[in-house]
Amino acid sequence: MCALPLTRPEPAYATLPQPVRAFFDDQYYRAYRLIADMRHPATGLYRDAYVAVGQNRLPSSIAATGVGLVALAIAHGEGWETEAPEKVVLTLRAMTDELPGVEIAKDKATGFIAHFIDVETGARRWQSENSTIDTALLVSGALFAMQYFVDHAEIARLAIKLYHSVRWEAAIASPASGEIFLKIEEGRGIDPLAPYNEYSVLAHMARGTAQGRRLWQQIYSPQRLHLLPSQPVGPGRAIICEEGNIPSSFVYQFPYYLVHEYTQSPIYNELYANIAFADHRDWMECHHAPSFVWGHGAGVTPKGYYHPDAIGNNPERIASPYIIAGFLPVYPQAIYDLYDIYRTVIPYDKAPVDVDGQAAGQRARFQAAYKYGLSRFQLNPETKHRWYPEHTAVIDWSSMLYGLTAFKYGTDFFAQHNRIDRLALAS
C-alpha cells in the first residue's frame, strides 16, 4: 500500500531489530506518559493538551478524559499503572457528579457535556459548547475501560450510568441523511454536519435508541459506507469524503479504534489503508518529502492557530508522526518511518547537531517540544528558524498511543474492548 516499494519484510514487534525495538519501547511509554501527565490527581480529569508553558492554566477537555480512560487500560496491561482501576473509578465519579466538589457543566435536557471544563470543579471553561462528538469520545473511553476491567462492578456501574445520562438521539439531525448535530443548546441540536467524519463515533453511541439504530443501519454500518460520497486517490483506491474536500487523517483514525465494527470490518480496513496511502503519496508528490515524512494531522501551527491539516490543505507543511503511528495496523512498515524520523529529524532524547551549537534557550525549547517524543514538525528546508511545537492536544496524540498498542498486540486489543452490546442497547 506504500507509494514506494517495500524494502524490508513486513515487521512485527517481536521481530524488530534491537535499535528499532528500543526506540519503539521508549516512544510507546512516552506516548502514555504525555496523557498520564495531563491527569489531575484529585479529580481524575485530564487537561486538554500538553503545553510547554502554562500547563496548569489549561482546562480539561472531555475528549482528553475519554482518551485517558483508554490509556489507563493500556497502562494496566503494560504494568505501568498498578492502581489503574482506582483511577478509572475516580474519573468516572467526577464525570457522573458523584465526586464532592465537582459538578459537570452540561445541557440539562440532554446530558451532552461542555467541551472544556474546569479540571477541579467541572465548571464550563472558555464558554465552550455542549459538544456531541466530545461527549461521545468521553463515553467511548468509559465503556472501553468498563470492558477492559470486566469484573469491576463499580466501574461498570459508573460507566453505564454515564452512558445512560446522555439522550443520544438529540444529536441526530436526520437518520435518513446521516446528518449529526455539532452541538446542543437548551435541549436542541445546532449546526448539522453531513457524513462522513469522526462523528461516526457518536452514531455508534446512539445505537441504543430507535433513531440511532436507523441512523446506523442506513448510513454508518460498514456495509453502507460505499453509498456515501467518495473520491478516488489512486488506481483502484477511493476514500469517503465530499468531492475536493478530503478531511484530516484523524477523522478516519478515531472511529477505527473506537467503533467495534470498523475495527473488524474488511471494508473499513480497506478504506483505512487507502487514506494512509493517499496521505503518504501526497507528502512525496506534492510536498517532495522523504519517503518517511508524512502524516496530515491536526494541531497548532507556526502561526499560532489550530489547524486540521489534510491532503491538499497543509499550507505550512506540518508533519504529524502520531498520524503515522495511527496507521500502523494497515501499514506496519511505517514503524521504520517513525524510527527514521527519530534518527534524522527529532532525536528527542538528545538535541540534534544544529541545536547543540546554538544558545541554551534553543536546546531547552527543543527538549520541551519533544519531551514525549515524536510530535509535529515543519518540513521547510528553506527556513533558517526551526519551529518547535509548544502545544500537543491529548485527543490528537491518542493516535500515537493507540497505533503503537495495536502494532504490539494487534487490533484485537481494541476489538475486545470497544463493543457496546453489553449495555442492553434497546431503548
C-alpha positions in Angstrom: 0.0 0.0 0.0 3.0 2.3 0.3 3.6 4.6 -2.6 7.2 3.3 -2.8 8.2 -0.4 -3.0 8.8 -2.0 0.4 12.5 -2.6 1.1 12.1 -4.5 4.3 10.0 -7.5 5.2 6.7 -6.6 6.9 7.6 -6.0 10.6 6.1 -7.3 13.8 7.0 -6.2 17.3 8.8 -9.5 18.2 11.0 -9.4 15.1 12.1 -5.7 15.2 15.8 -5.1 15.1 17.1 -4.2 18.5 17.6 -0.5 17.9 14.1 -0.1 16.4 12.6 -2.1 19.2 14.4 0.0 21.8 13.0 3.1 20.1 9.5 1.6 20.0 9.6 0.7 23.7 10.7 4.2 24.6 8.2 6.0 22.4 5.4 3.7 23.5 6.0 4.6 27.1 6.4 8.3 26.3 3.1 8.1 24.4 1.4 7.0 27.6 3.2 9.5 29.8 2.0 12.5 27.9 -1.6 11.5 28.6 -0.9 10.4 32.2 0.8 13.7 33.0 -2.3 15.6 32.0 -4.4 13.9 34.7 -5.5 15.9 37.7 -4.8 13.7 40.7 -7.8 14.9 42.8 -10.5 14.6 40.2 -9.1 12.3 37.5 -10.0 14.8 34.8 -7.4 15.2 32.0 -6.2 18.6 30.7 -6.8 19.3 27.1 -3.2 19.4 26.0 0.5 19.3 26.8 1.9 22.9 26.5 5.5 24.0 27.1 4.4 27.0 29.1 1.3 27.5 31.3 0.3 23.8 31.7 -1.7 24.3 35.0 -3.9 27.0 33.4 -5.4 24.7 30.9 -8.9 23.3 31.4 -9.9 19.7 31.0 -11.2 18.5 27.6 -13.8 15.8 28.0 -12.3 14.2 24.8 -8.9 14.1 26.6 -10.6 12.5 29.6 -12.0 9.8 27.3 -8.5 9.1 25.9 -7.2 9.0 29.5 -9.6 6.2 30.4 -8.5 4.1 27.4 -4.9 4.9 28.3 -5.4 3.6 31.8 -6.5 0.2 30.4 -3.4 0.1 28.2 -1.1 1.1 31.0 -2.6 -1.5 33.3 -1.8 -4.2 30.8 1.7 -3.0 30.4 2.3 -2.8 34.2 2.8 1.0 34.1 -0.2 1.7 36.4 -0.7 -0.6 39.4 -3.8 1.5 40.6 -5.5 1.9 37.2 -8.9 0.6 38.3 -9.0 3.1 41.2 -8.0 5.9 38.9 -10.8 5.0 36.4 -13.3 5.0 39.3 -12.2 8.4 40.4 -12.6 9.8 36.9 -16.0 8.3 36.4 -17.2 9.5 39.8 -16.2 13.0 38.8 -17.9 12.7 35.4 -21.2 11.4 36.9 -21.3 14.1 39.6 -20.6 11.6 42.4 -17.4 13.3 43.5 -17.9 16.1 46.1 -17.0 19.5 44.8 -17.3 18.6 41.1 -20.4 19.4 39.1 -20.0 18.8 35.4 -21.3 21.6 33.1 -23.8 20.1 30.6 -27.0 20.6 28.8 -29.6 19.7 31.4 -32.2 18.4 29.0 -30.0 16.0 27.1 -26.9 15.4 29.2 -24.4 16.5 26.5 -21.3 17.9 28.2 -19.4 21.1 27.8 -16.3 20.5 25.7 -13.9 22.3 28.1 -14.5 22.2 31.8 -12.5 23.3 34.9 -10.2 20.4 35.9 -11.0 20.9 39.6 -14.7 21.8 39.6 -16.2 20.7 36.3 -17.5 24.2 35.6 -17.7 25.4 31.9 -14.5 27.0 30.6 -13.8 29.1 27.6 -17.6 29.5 27.0 -17.4 26.1 25.3 -20.2 24.4 23.6 -22.1 21.3 24.7 -20.2 19.1 22.3 -21.8 16.0 20.8 -18.6 14.4 19.5 -16.6 15.1 22.6 -19.3 13.6 24.8 -19.2 10.5 22.6 -15.3 10.3 22.9 -15.6 10.6 26.6 -18.2 7.9 26.9 -16.4 5.7 24.5 -13.4 5.8 26.8 -15.6 4.9 29.8 -17.1 1.9 28.1 -13.7 0.8 26.9 -12.4 0.9 30.5 -15.6 -1.0 31.6 -14.9 -3.8 29.2 -11.2 -4.0 30.0 -11.8 -4.1 33.8 -14.7 -6.5 33.1 -15.1 -7.8 36.6 -15.0 -4.4 38.3 -18.6 -3.8 39.4 -18.1 -0.1 40.4 -16.5 0.8 37.0 -19.4 -1.0 35.2 -22.0 0.9 37.3 -20.4 4.3 36.7 -19.8 3.7 33.0 -23.3 2.6 32.4 -24.7 5.5 34.4 -22.6 7.9 32.3 -23.8 6.3 29.1 -27.5 6.5 30.0 -27.1 10.0 31.3 -27.0 11.2 27.7 -30.0 11.4 25.4 -28.1 10.4 22.3 -30.9 10.7 19.9 -30.9 14.5 20.5 -27.7 14.7 18.4 -29.3 13.1 15.3 -30.4 15.7 12.8 -31.6 13.2 10.2 -31.3 9.4 10.3 -32.1 9.3 6.6 -29.2 11.6 5.5 -26.8 10.8 8.3 -26.5 14.4 9.5 -25.5 14.8 13.1 -25.5 18.0 15.2 -22.2 19.6 16.2 -23.5 20.9 19.5 -26.6 21.1 21.7 -28.1 24.2 23.2 -31.1 24.1 25.6 -32.1 20.6 24.5 -31.9 21.3 20.8 -29.3 20.4 18.2 -27.3 23.1 16.5 -25.1 23.0 13.3 -25.8 19.8 11.5 -22.9 18.1 9.8 -23.1 15.7 6.9 -21.3 12.3 6.9 -18.7 11.0 6.8 -16.5 12.3 9.6 -15.3 11.3 13.1 -18.9 11.7 14.2 -19.4 8.0 13.4 -18.2 7.5 17.0 -21.3 9.4 18.0 -23.5 7.3 15.7 -22.0 4.2 17.4 -23.0 5.6 20.8 -26.6 6.4 19.6 -27.4 2.8 18.6 -29.2 2.2 21.8 -32.1 4.4 20.5 -34.6 3.7 17.8 -33.4 6.7 15.8 -29.8 5.7 16.4 -30.3 2.2 15.1 -31.9 3.6 12.0 -29.0 6.0 11.5 -26.5 3.2 11.9 -28.3 0.8 9.6 -28.9 3.3 6.8 -25.7 5.3 6.9 -22.9 4.2 9.2 -22.9 0.4 9.0 -19.7 -0.7 7.2 -21.9 -2.4 4.6 -23.5 1.1 3.8 -20.4 3.2 3.6 -19.9 2.7 -0.1 -23.1 4.7 -0.6 -21.5 7.9 0.8 -19.7 10.4 -1.3 -16.2 9.2 -2.2 -13.2 10.3 -4.1 -10.5 8.3 -6.0 -7.0 8.6 -4.5 -5.2 6.1 -6.8 -5.8 3.2 -9.1 -8.5 1.1 -7.5 -8.5 3.2 -4.4 -11.1 5.5 -3.0 -11.9 7.2 0.3 -15.1 8.6 1.8 -15.2 12.4 1.6 -17.0 15.2 -0.1 -15.7 16.0 -3.6 -12.5 18.0 -3.3 -12.6 18.1 0.4 -10.5 15.3 2.0 -10.5 15.7 5.8 -7.6 15.4 8.1 -6.5 11.8 8.6 -7.5 11.7 12.2 -11.1 11.7 11.0 -10.7 8.1 9.9 -8.4 7.1 12.8 -10.7 7.7 15.9 -13.5 5.5 14.6 -11.0 2.8 13.6 -10.0 2.3 17.3 -13.3 3.2 19.0 -16.1 1.7 16.8 -16.1 -2.1 17.1 -17.5 -2.9 13.6 -14.9 -0.6 12.0 -12.0 -2.2 13.8 -13.0 -5.6 12.4 -14.6 -4.7 9.1 -12.6 -5.6 5.9 -14.5 -2.8 4.2 -13.3 -0.2 6.7 -9.8 -1.6 6.8 -9.6 -1.2 3.1 -10.8 2.4 3.4 -8.3 2.9 6.2 -5.4 1.6 4.1 -6.5 3.9 1.2 -6.4 7.0 3.3 -2.9 6.1 4.6 -1.8 5.5 1.0 -3.2 8.9 -0.1 -1.7 10.7 2.9 1.7 9.2 2.2 1.6 9.8 -1.5 0.6 13.4 -1.1 3.6 14.1 1.0 6.0 12.7 -1.5 4.3 14.0 -4.7 3.1 17.4 -3.5 5.5 18.3 -0.7 8.5 16.4 -2.1 9.2 14.9 1.3 11.5 12.0 2.1 9.5 8.7 2.0 9.5 8.5 5.8 8.0 12.0 6.3 4.2 12.1 6.2 1.1 12.4 8.4 -1.6 15.0 7.9 -2.9 15.6 11.4 -4.3 18.4 13.5 -2.5 20.8 15.8 -1.2 24.2 16.5 0.9 25.6 13.6 3.9 28.0 13.4 1.3 30.9 13.0 -0.1 30.0 16.4 -3.5 28.7 15.5 -5.1 25.2 15.5 -5.4 23.8 12.0 -6.7 20.3 10.8 -4.0 19.6 8.2 -5.2 17.5 5.3 -4.4 16.3 1.8 -4.4 19.4 -0.3 -4.7 21.7 2.8 -1.5 21.7 4.7 0.0 25.1 3.8 2.7 25.2 6.4 3.9 21.6 5.6 3.5 20.3 9.2 4.0 16.5 9.5 2.3 14.7 12.4 4.1 11.4 13.3 1.2 10.4 15.5 -0.8 10.0 12.3 1.8 7.6 11.0 1.5 5.6 14.2 -2.3 5.5 13.9 -2.0 3.8 10.5 0.4 1.0 11.8 -2.4 -1.7 11.7 -2.7 -1.3 7.9 0.8 -0.2 7.2 3.2 -1.9 9.8 6.2 -0.9 7.6 5.6 2.7 8.9 7.3 1.7 12.2 10.5 2.3 10.2 9.2 5.7 9.1 8.8 6.7 12.8 12.3 5.3 13.6 13.8 7.3 10.6 12.1 10.5 11.9 13.6 9.8 15.3 17.1 9.2 13.8 17.2 12.1 11.4 14.7 14.8 12.3 13.7 14.5 16.0 16.3 12.7 18.1 14.2 13.6 21.1 16.5 12.2 23.8 19.4 14.2 22.5 19.4 17.6 20.8 20.2 17.5 17.0 23.6 18.8 15.9 22.2 22.1 14.6 20.7 22.8 18.0 23.8 21.8 20.0 25.8 24.8 18.8 23.1 27.4 19.5 22.0 29.2 22.6 20.9 27.2 25.6 17.4 28.5 25.1 17.1 26.8 21.7 18.1 23.5 23.2 15.6 24.0 26.0 12.8 24.7 23.5 13.7 21.5 21.6 13.6 19.4 24.7 10.3 20.9 25.9 8.7 20.5 22.5 9.7 16.8 22.2 9.6 15.8 25.8 7.2 13.0 24.9 8.8 12.0 21.6 7.7 12.4 18.0 5.4 15.4 18.0 4.7 17.6 15.0 7.5 19.3 12.9 7.7 21.5 9.9 9.2 20.3 6.6 10.7 23.5 5.4 14.3 23.4 4.4 14.3 27.0 3.3 13.6 28.5 6.7 16.5 29.5 8.9 14.5 29.2 12.1 13.4 25.8 13.4 9.8 25.7 14.6 9.1 23.9 17.9 5.5 22.7 18.7 4.6 24.1 22.1 1.1 22.6 22.2 0.0 18.9 21.7 -3.7 18.1 22.2 -4.3 14.8 24.0 -7.0 13.8 21.6 -4.7 14.3 18.6 -1.9 12.5 20.4 -4.2 9.5 21.1 -3.3 8.1 17.6 0.3 7.6 18.8 -0.7 5.5 21.8 -3.5 3.6 20.0 -1.4 2.8 17.0 1.7 1.6 18.9 -0.6 -0.6 21.1 -2.1 -2.1 18.0 1.3 -2.7 16.5 2.4 -4.6 19.6 -0.7 -6.5 20.4 -2.9 -6.4 17.2 -6.2 -4.7 16.7 -7.9 -7.4 18.7 -7.0 -5.5 21.8 -9.3 -2.7 20.7 -12.0 -5.0 19.2 -12.3 -6.8 22.5 -12.9 -3.6 24.5 -14.7 -1.2 22.1 -18.0 -3.1 22.0 -21.1 -1.6 23.5 -23.5 -4.5 23.3 -23.2 -5.4 27.0 -25.2 -2.3 27.7 -28.7 -3.6 26.9 -28.9 -1.1 24.0 -32.6 -1.4 23.3 -34.3 1.8 24.3 
